[in-house]
Amino acid sequence: MQQFLKSTFVALQNIKANPLHTFLSTLGIIIGVASLVAILTLGDGLEETGRRQISQTTSLQSFRVASKTSKIVNDVRVTVEDAPKITLNNAREIQNQLAQRAVIEFVDSKSIEGSFQDSVMAFYLQGSMEQGLSFIPDSIKVGRFLTEDEVNEGAKKVVLSYGLADRWEENPDMLVGNFVTINNQSFEVIGILAETSQKMPRALIPISVFEDEFDSYPSIIMKVNNIEEIPEIKAEMEAWADSNFEQGREGFSFSSNEFRIEQFTQGILVFKLVMGAITGISVLVGGIGVMNVLLISVTERTKEIGIRKATGAKKKDIVFQFIAESVTISLVGCLCGWLLGIASVSIFIPIVNHFTDFDFEVAVKAGTVILTVAVGLFVGVIFGTYPAWRAAQLTPLDAIRHE
């Protein structure tokens, strides 16, 4: 350790003695590392921003359990006659089991016709639980949503989307308290959803009523509080299926949106690898510069090397000294490059955000710092080995006589 510190001190003294020469020789490393740090930082920032954007447009925390009602045989899709059917009681059981970790929805839908007075409209009818409003990008404009008691008791209540209510009544709000006919059954309108850019006509009724009226296979959808818990919850749902249904887990499909993040992450990784390989050329040039500095140092310190060998220094001592100097010079260059890369990105990001609505952010991860240090060590050892070996090969007599 003492020898390493001494060699490092000697290297720093050489850098101080020839700052311009050392700077120009390590300029390749500085630029290469700065580019590499910028690429990795931008990639990490892009990944974080992408995750946030995907989270806003899709429910990454969602997890779905659905009955397999069909299968592929000889490339032909056929209906499964004995497909397991999830009931509202099953959904309540899972809701209690995962109460602290997820919000549960039990849902199914179909297209249907319904009427208000003499006006007949086609729309999408959805069976829902009391938590259904948490799973759609809508809010209540007038009235209220379904309650737990109404869902359990099978009350003939309905919530209409603004797009459907607007087609039935010039003043959609006036529909609340009136009755509409769906599947020859009379349903009381208890709420109207707020108007959105989506004009899809839709009506929501208790899932218990939907099950009674139609031969359906509702699905359980859950919004998990922590995305990292999805694999664990999936395992629990598979075990639940095994213990509650004859077909077991094979009778259900378990799906989530994790693949979206995985696909995006893979794309960012490819970006980092390709751009990192390109910027690696600058690092290679910088390594050649370090080798040049050390070869000149060997020439300038030939007598010193000869005296050291004459006084008992071994080849490995000389090799260790020059490799230590090489690593020190490389790490100093990498440090300068890292600072330059971070500064460049910090200036670049506000400019990007000024001209776009992307809300891009810088993300500096520990891996970037570790990689910077690793590059310094790699370049120092690889490109310092030949000068160190050349210095160690000098004989004491020839080295001392060198002019």
Disulfide bonds with the S-S distance in Angstrom:
none
